[in-house]
């Protein structure tokens, strides 16, 4: 074992200013970083924790060792490369902190802003030395060390640097939709925890409408698609090792449709089989009391999330007279106050979504201080806003609420997330939150139509981590140039370029007369019906460019895989590939539909000809539509392939629950094209037998939109 000396630590400061390497690809970018020399890890690395090494630090060291092993890097006591882990307090730790400081002045103590989660790293000739004043700080320092290692096996390199780092926002979280269909396997949830922690996220908030199991309300949770209380407890204990707090969100006002479908709960529904509780019903508040009393026993953290967003039916049913008399905002906030008051014995801080309450700034100011102290307002908005997000935040900060901001990655209802919207939204909303005093960011992923694949979401999740940790405006270009190497180990830049190609594809659709990006509904749209033909008219000029962007993304992913067979997070690359294929098929199906319409119109016009040449051309046109390599077969084949790829991707992260709903869409679409193949085959036989053809309308083929050649 090689021990570090104070003298050797001081000498390394001389090397820091001479660094002349490419910028480090770190996410989040540290508060202060100066790159130094790089060390080969061909002989592995030794990692030492000064005695005594408490259990938190030992776990962080073991986590680093596991990561290095996954990258083919050996950990051994004879390596000339060292990583020293020192909890703050010793002379060595003070020298580390001093050397990391910009002015090189010895610090008597950790700066106040760094104590909770900050850390310092310095080079030490042949390695790194780190120190922190907390278990979280040590853990985050070692997560940064992971990112300083590039390459694989004996080709791996440790990039050394002088770093002082601490977060801009105390709470940095992810809200994960577990109620719109996709439900992760328990092992994948653990992977989510590990990955979030690796990027210094400290909150994981599973979103429940009906998918948390409650002993007092057993009708609520669907078989195969819910979290047991034993699993929840295990996940909470697992997350705490990674310095992550789990905040369960159980909807407590709106978004309770699945529960309110049960006849037992119909008396407390604002409208029949609706989504919103009727505040005037005593059993409505009893329901929230029951659920949150159980949640408090399951999840030991200091927070619970009430939801209470999008209560669109309030005042449309049982509560209409009261809303008409007192006003929607008053009735809404009154019920929210009753819930909060009732749950005070749980001794938890209660989060609530801000989309209803922000519209009532005067009422918010009038709320009692006891309510404000017991709650955290979480305004959300998921679109870009060039003029900022003050109007969503200030009603709460001006009224004295602790406030977190909730941007969204824009993954929902799309063939692949739209990062144009997502990155812009996350950047500006988080920045404005920091300026206005928000203490947290709760980034969001949603699965509105039940098709989203969570392995498509890491790009937006990691940028959310960057924006919440980073003080001020988090650079989108810097993130985009770092993601591929940092997350996947791709030093070629091709993964980053592939993500930008799909952004370009989304933008092309959004900027078209269609004015909607790559939505799932567009992927499923039948190009032959009237709505499909209307959309086709808006998209024709850009279909080729759309496909070229998508296909370029496919090529780039393939090239990155070829360049590095040891890429990380390959399941996410599979989903990136799938997203590009789905985007490409949107363009192909509209192109092919036009070609089929033209070919059939041409064939139909030739049936009155008496020449052999025209009849042969007619047969060729029909065969181009329907034969071994026919255009109808192209559409059948593409949807069949994507069905299989989608199912494989789903089962890598989700439980089988709800998968059938999505596969049925594929199967239905495949059957639609098979039916058209059969009808066209009948038309071909009709030509052979009677030298006549049915009209295009009889076959469902649209009229040509383009001039016939």
N, C-alpha and C positions, 0 to 999 in steps of 0.2 A: 504493500500500500504506500503510495506517494502522498506525503502530507504537504499542504500548501503553507508557505511562510508569509508573514506580513511583508517582508522585503520583496518576495517574488510578486506579490499582488501589486505592490507599488510600481515595480518595473514595467508591468504590462501597460500602464497608462501611456508610456512612451510610444507603444505600437499603435494605439488607438487612432491617433491623428494621421497615421500613414496609410490607412485603409484605402485601397484603390480597386475594390471589386464591385461587381454589379449590385444594384440595390437588393436588399433581402426581400423575400416574398412572404412577409409576415401578416397574419390576420388574427386579431386586430393589429394595426400598426402601433408599436409602442409609443408612449408619450415622448420619450427621448431615446434615440438610438444612433450609435456611431459604429459602423462596421469595422472590424479589424481583420486579422488573418484567418485563413481557413486551414483546418487540420484534417489529414486523411484518417479515416477510421478503418483502414485495411487491417490493422491489428486490434480492432475493437476499441472499447472504451471502459474505463473504470469509473464507478460512481460511489462516492462516499458521503455519508451523512455524519456530521460531527456528533460525538457522544455528549449527552444522550440524544438519540433520534426518537422523538415521540411517535405515537402510532399514526397520526395524521401525515407527518413527513415521511414515515416509512412507507405508507400506502402510496404517496405521490412518487416516491423513488421506484417502488415496484411497478407502478403504472408506466413510468418512463422506460424501465427495463423491458416490460412486455411490448411496448411500442417498438423499441429498438430491435428486439428479437423478430418482430413481424417484418422488419425491414432488412433482415439478414445481418444485423450488426451484433457482434458478440459483446457481452459484458464480462470482463475478466480483470483480475488484479494485477496483471503484468503489462497491460496496455500503457503506452506512453501518453495517451490522451486521458485527461481527468475531468470529472465534473464534481465539484465540491458543493455540498448543500449545508448551509449554516443558518440556523435560526438566530435572529438578531439578539445581541447581548454580549457576545464575546469580543475580544480585541480584533479577531479576524473579521468578524461580521461588520464591525464598525469601519475597518479598513476597506472592505468591499463597498459599503455604502458611500464612504468618502471618495473612493476612486470613481464611482459611478456618477458622482455629482458634477455638474458642469463646471463649478468653480474649484473643484478638488479640495474643498474645505471639509475637515473632519466634522461629521455630524454627531452631536451629543446624543441624539435620539432620532428615530424615524420621523420624518415630517408627518404632521397630523393627517394630511390628505392621503398618505401612503399606508398608514397603519393597518387599515382593515383588509385591503386586498392588494396593496402595492408590493413591489419587489425591485431588487437591483441585481444586475448581472455584470460581471467584468471578465475580460480575458485573463488567463494566467499562463502565459507562455505556451503551454501545450493543452489548454482546455479552458474551462469556465469555472467561475465561482459565483454562487448565488446566495442571496440572503433576503429574508423577509421577516416581518414582525408578527405574522399570523400563519396559520395553516393554509388559509386560502391563498396568501401571497406566495408561499413555497410552492403550492400546487400550480398556480398560474405561471410562476417562473419556469417550472419544468414543462408546462405545456408550450411555452415559448421555445425552450430548448429542443423539443420535438421538431418544431418548425425550422430550427437552425440546422437540422440534419437533412441533407439532400442526397440523392443517389441511393443505391441498393447494395447490400452485401459489402464485399471488399472494395467496391467503388464508391462507397458512401463517404461523405465529407461533413465535418462539423464546421459551420461558419461561426466564428467568434465575434462578439460585439460587446460594446459597453451600453447598457440599457438601464434606464430608470422608467418605471411604468406603473400606472395606476388608472382606474377607470374614471370616466367623466360622470357616469350615472351609477347610482348605488344598486339599482335593480335592473337587470338585463334579462329579459325573458322571452319565451316562446309559448304562445297559445296554440294548442294542437287539437283540431277538430276531430273528435271521436264519435260523432253522432250522425253524420250524413251518409253513412255506408261503410267506408273503409275503416277497419279496426285493426291496429297493428298486433302482431304476435307479441307475446310477453318478452321474448328475446330481442325483438327489434326495438321495443321500448327501451330496453337496457342499452342497446346500441345508440339510440337517440340521446339518452342521458350522457353516455361517454362522449359522443361527438359534440354535443352542446357544451359540455364542460371543457373540452379541448380548445374551444374558441371563447372561453371565459364568459359564457352565459351562466347565470346563477338561478334562474327561475324556469321551471317547466310547469305549464298549466294545462292539464288535460281538460278538454271541453266536453261536458256531459249534458245532454238533454234527457236521455233515458238509458244510457249505457253504463252507469255505475250501479252495482247491485246493492239494494237496501233490504234489510230483513223486514222492515216495517211496510215496505211497498213492493212485494215480490212480482207484481204484474209488470213492473216498469221495464226490466232488463230483458232484451231478446236473447234466446238461447244461442250460444256461439258467438255473440257480438257484444260482450260486456266484460267489465273488469270485476273480478271478485274482490271481496274485502281483504282476503289473505294476499292476493297479488298486489293490491294497492299498498298494503303495509310493507311487503317485501320491496316494492319499487321505491317507496319512500326511504327505507333504510339504505338501499343501494345508492340512491341519488345523493344522500347526505355525505357519503364517502367522497363524492365528486364535487362537494360544496354547492350542490343544487337543492333548492327548496322546491317542493312540489306544492303548487296552489291549485287545488281542485276547483274547477268552475262547474257548478250545478245551476242550471237555469232555474230561477226562482220566481219568475213573473211571466215572461213570454217564452216562446220556443219550447213549449211543452206539448206539442201536437201528439206525439206518440203516446204519451201518458193519457191525454185527454180523449183519445180515441176509445179508451176503455169505458164501458158504461158506468162502472163504479165511480168514475171521476167526473161524469157529465155534469153533476150539480155545481161544480166549482169552475166550470169553463165559462168564459165570457160569452162565447158563441158556441153552438153545437159542433163538437168535434173540431174545435179551433185550436189555437196555440197559446192563448193568454188566459191567466187565472182571473177570476172575477173577484176584485178586492173586497167586495161586500160580504163574501161568503166566509164564515169563520173557518171552515175546513180548508180553505185556500191557504191561510196563514199556518194552519196546523201542518199542512204538507211541507211547507218550507222548514218549519220547526223540526219536523221528523227527519227530513233529509240532512239538514245541516248539523243536527245533533249527532247523527251517525258519522257524518264526514269528519267532525271534530275528533271523534274517537279513532278514526282510521288514519288521518293525516295529522302529524304532530306539529306542522309548521305554524308560523304566526299569522298566516293569511288564509282566508276563504274568499271565493269569488261568487257573487250573487247573480252575475249576468244582468238580467233585467233590461235587455235591449229589444228593440224592434217590437214593442208592444202595440202593433198596428191595429189590433181589434179592440183595444180599450175604448169604451164608450160606444161600441157598436152593438152591444147586446145587453147583458144584465145591468151594466153600469151606465147605460145611456143617460138616464135621468140625472144621475149624480154628476156626470161629466158635463151635461148641458147646463146644469145649475152652477157648478163650482169651477169648471174649467179642467181641461185635460191635464195640464201640468200639475195643478193642485192635487188632483186625485192620484196621479202617478206618484208624486213625491210623498204624499200622505201614506200610501201603502208601503213604499220603500222605507219610510221612517218606522212604520210598525214592525216590519221585518227586522230591521236593524236593532230596534229596541228589544224585541223578543229574543234576539240572539246574543245580546250583550253578555249573559252569563258564560258563554263559550270563551270569552276573553280572546277574541281574534279580531284582527283588522279586516274589514269587509270591503272587497273591491266591487264596483259596479260599473257597467258600461255607461258612457256619457251621452249617447246619441239622442236620448229623449230630454234629459235634464238640461243640456247645454242651451236649449231653446228657451229656457226660463231663467235668465241671469238674475232677475230681481228676486224670484222665489228662492234661488240658491243662497243669496245673501241673507235671506230671512230665516234660513234653517238654523236650528240651535247648534251651539258649539259642540255639544255632546255628540250630535250626529256627525259633524265634520271630523271630529277627532276619532270617531269609530270607523271611518270609511276612507277609501281611496277612490277618486274618480278616474275613470279610464276612458277618455274620449277616443273614438276611433274614426278613421276616414281612410279610404284605400285608393283614392285617385290622386294623380299629381295635381298640385295647386301652385302654379308659378308665383302667386301672390302670398303664399304661406298659409299656415294653419292656425293663426292666432284665434280666429273666431270659434274654433273647436276647443281651444285650451283655456283662453282667458276667462270665460264664464266661471270656471272652477278655481283657477288660481286667484282671480279677483275676489272670489267669495271665501277664500281661506282654506280650500281643500288641498290635501296632498294629492298630487296628480301624476299619473303615468300616461304616456302616449302609446297608442296602438296603431301602427301602420300595418300594411298587409303586403304579402309577396306577390299577389295576383296570380295564384296558381289555379284558382277555382274555375271549373267549367271550361277549361281550355285544353287543347291537345298537348300543350307544353306551357309552362308558366310564361307570362308576358313580362319579361324583365324591364322593358321600357317603362311600364307603369310602376312595377314593383320597386326598382332601385330608386327612381325619382321620388316616389312616395315615402319610402323609408328614410332617404337622406334628408328631405326637407322637414318632414314631420318630426323626426328625432331632433334635428337641429333647432327647430322652433320650440320644441319641448325643453331643451336645455336652456335656451335663452329666457324662457318664461318660468324657469324654476322647477320643471318636472323632475321628480326623483327617480323615475323609472321609464323603461320602454318595454312594452309587451308586443313583440312582433307576432303576426298571426298568419296561420295557414288554414284555409277552409276547403271543404270538399262538397260544395253545394249540390252538384248533380251526381255525386257518388262515384265519379270516374277517376279522380285525381290519384296519382301515384306519388307517395311520399318521397321516393328516391329521386324525383324530379325537383325537389324543393330546396336542396342544400345550398344552391347558389344564393337564393334570397335569404335563407336562414343565416348563412355566414355573413352576408352583407349587413343584416340586422345586428349581428354581434359586433361587427366593425363600427357601425354607426353609434351604438349605445356605449361602447367603451371609449370611442374617440371623442376628444374634446373639440367641439366645433363641427364644421362640415366635413363629413367623411368623403374622401375622394372616390368617385365611381370609377374613373379610369385606372387609378392605382389598384383598386380591388379587382377590376376586370383583368388586369395584367398579372395578378398574383394568384387568382383562384386555381387555375389549372395545375400549376406547379405545387401549390400548397396543399390542395385537397386531394389531387390525383397523382402527384408526383410526375407530372408531364412538363418536362423542361423545354419542349418544342414550341409551346404557345398555341398548339393546335386546338386543344380543348377550349381555351379562352376564345379563340376565333370561331369555333363551332357554336358556342353560346351566342356570340354576336351575330352569327348568320341567322339563328332562329329569332333573335330580336329584330333583325331586318325583315324577316318574313312576316312577323306580327305587325310591324309598322306599315308594311306594304298594304296589308289588308285594312288596317285601321285608317290609313290615309286615302283609301279608295272610296268610290261612291257607296260601297257597301257599309263602310264606317264601323265595322266590327272586326276585332282581331281574330286569331285562330281559335274560335270557339268550338267546343265539342258538337254543338248543334250544326255547325257548318260541316263538320266531318261526317255527320249522319245524314245531312240533307240529301234527299233524293233529287238528282239533277234533272230528272225527267218530268217532275210535276210542275205545276204553274209557279209555285214559290221558288223551286229550284231554277226554273228558267228565268225568273225575274232576277235572282241573285247572279246567275250566269252572265246576264247582260251587264252587271256592274263589275264583274271580275275578269272578263275575257282579256282586256288589255294587259293584265299583270300576271296571268297564270304562268307563263313561261318563267318570268323573273322569280315568282314565288317558288316554283319548283327548283330553280337553279340555286337559290339560297338554301333550301332544304337539303338538296343533294350535296351541296358543298359541305354542309355540316356533317353528313354521313361520311363523306370522304375524309374529312379532317379527323373524325373520331377513329376511323380505321387506320389512318396514318399514325396517329398518336399511339394506338395499340401496337402497331408494328414497330415503332421506334423504341418502345419501352414495354416489354412483356411483363414487367413488375408494377404496372400502374395500380394505384390504390382505388378503392371505392368503385369497382367495376360494375356493380349492380346499378349505380347511378349513371354510369356511361351507357349501360344497356337501355335505360329509360330515356336518356338523351337521344340515343339512336332511334328508339321507338317514336319519340316526339317528332323527330325530323321525318321519319317515314309517314307518320300520320299527316303532317303538314304537306308533304309531297303528294299524298293521295288526294288531298283536297283539290289540288291543281289538276292532277291527272284525270280525275273522274269528270270534271267539267270539260276538259279538252276532249276526252274520249267520247263524251256524250254528243258534243258538236260533230265529231267525226262520224259517229254512228248515224246521226240525223242526216248529214250530208250524203253518206254512202247509201243509205236506204232511199233517200229522195232520188238519187241518181239511178239506182237500180229500178225503182218504180217507174221512172220516166222511160227506161229502156225496154220495158216489157212489151211495148207495142211495136218495137222494131222487128223486122223480119230477117235481119242479117245474123249470120253465125257469130261474127266478131262482137256484135253488141250483146248477144246472149252470153257469150263467154265473159264479157266484161261485167254483165249483170251478176253472173255467178261469182266472179271474183269479189265484187262489192259485198255480196251476201256473206261470202266466206271471210272477208275481212272483219265482218261484224261477229260472225258465229262460226268458229271452227277451232281446230286445235290451238291455234295462236290468235283466236279472235279477240276483239276488243271487249266483248262481254265476258269472256274468260279472264281477261286481264283484271277486270274489276272483281270478279269472284275470287280470283287467286290472291289479289292484294288484301282484300278484307279477311280472307281465310288465314293468310300469313300473319297479319297484324293481330287477329284474334288469339293465335297461339302465343305470339310474343307478349301480348298484353297479359294473358293468363299466367305465363311464366313470371313476368315482372311483379304481378300482384302477389303471388304466393311467396315471393322472396321477402316481403315485408308485412303482408296482411294475413289475417285469418281467412278461411274460405267464406265466412259470413259475408253476404251481399254480393259476392262475386257473380253469382248466377244472374243477377239483374243486368250486369254489364255484358256478360257473355251472350245473353239473349239478344242484346242489340246487335252484336256481331252476327249471331246466327240468323236473326230476322233479315238483316241486310244481305247476308250471303244467300238466303233463300229467295229474296227478291230478285237478285241477279240470276240465280238458277232458274227461276220462273220465266224470266225474260229470255234466257238461253233456250228453254223448251219451246216457248212461243215462236221464237225466231226459227227454230228447227222445223216447227210445223209449217211456217211460211215457206221455208226452203223446199220442203216436200211438196207443198202446194204448187210451187213453181215447176218442180220436176214433173208433177202429174198433170197439171192443167195449163201451164204456161201463164198463170195469173199470180198476182201477189195481193195480199190484204193491204189496206191502206196503213200508213204509219200510225194514224190515230187508233186503228183497231189493235195495233201492237203496243200502244202506249208510247211510241217514239215521238219526241217533240218535232215540230217543224224546224227546218234548217234556219239558223240565225245568221249564217254567213252565206255569201253567194256561192253557188255550185261552180266547181271548176269546169 
